[in-house]
Amino acid sequence: PSPAYKNPAFPQLRRSDGFELSFRTSLLSESHTNANRAGYSVILLAQDARGIELGFWQNEIWAQNTDFTHAEGVLIDTTIARDYRLQIIGEEYRLFEGTTSLLSGALRTYTSPTLPYTLPNYVYFGDNTTSASGSFLQGFIRLESNLSSVPEPSSMILASVFGIGCCAARRMRNTSKGPIGSKV
């Protein structure tokens, strides 16, 4: 059975179109008794439930493998409030801080038959394990879908006409001034 969405306006997160989750966060504390768990996680799953879970420690952000073990990661101080962007396009995820690429890799299909890993169009922030704990400050959260949208031809034509008009106006203004040093 399909899950009942709480927000019917929630966008379809299609990997072919690309989508991006932007957020600001900082860890206040984090502890884990298992090297494969984190006290703060971000999960982003596409409409086909393929996606990525990122674990945040105080000194590292890392991806969760399909068998829920520690995978690729990047050393970074997560106790500082930072603006992150998590993109999913095609078969790959990319994590940025601002415009700086921090981490990237292949998307996962998590094998756990339990929720939430089977949910399509899923976004999660928080502590989702009993073998780690964390507290954090969560700032803004923004989800943008359809990153690969192309402007429709009519708007491209309008932009071209505007650009040509600006160039023509500039040329007319420059020729009406006459040569440098002359009086007009």
VENPE-V449920 format. One line per field, one symbol per residue. phi: phi as a letter, one per 30 degrees, with the letter a starting at -180 (. if undefined). burial: + if it has 9 or more other C-alpha atoms within 8 Angstrom, else -. A space follows every 10 residues. Layout:
phi: ???
burial: ???
//
This chain:
phi: .dddddbddd ddccdddiab ccacabdcaa bbcbdcbbdb bbcbbddcid lacccccdba cbdcddcicd ceabdadddd dbccbccbbi cbcbcbcicd dcaalddccd dddcdcdcdd hcbbbkccbc cababacccd bbcbchdcdc ededdddedd dddddddddd dddddddidd iccc
burial: ---------- --+++-++++ ++++++++++ ++----++++ +++++++-++ ++++++++++ ++++++--++ --++---++- +++++++++- -++++++--- ++++--++-+ ------++++ ++----+-+- -+++++---- ----+++--- -----+---- ---------- -------+-- ----
//
